[in-house]
């Protein structure tokens, strides 16, 4: 009896922590090599950034995953997102900081494998020296709101 209850408890814990809901929504597995990713411009970020959407759509209330490729010497002004954002550095070094204004001296340098988890509506900013690729995932819809509206490239 005790082992049956333990097994049931373990199964419930694993069910709660295990397979993400996207598996049920995707209808199957997806595998992709980096050279198969389609990169496009990102109107909501300063010119030069490219996006490859791996899972989404990012505009709906579903899990999303995308990669961003930033050219050398790229900066993203202070902004926030409506939902939690998980960022993993794939290559290069991405410098992230929190606050209402981009300040290169107040950032943490995240190298490949580094992770940042930004809570909803947390003002933050980023920059890099060399080409950098990051992977972003979370629950949509994804959006970006700039602290200073003049920094929003969609309004230029």
Secondary structure, 3 states (H helix, E strand, C coil): CHHHHHHHHHHHHHHHHCCCHHHHHHCCCCCCCHHHCCCEECCCCCCCCEEEEEECCCCCCCEEEEEEEECCCEEEEEEECCCCEEEEEEECEEEEEECCCCCHHHCEEEECCCEEEECCCCCEEEEECCCEEEEEEEECCCCCEECCHHHCHHHC
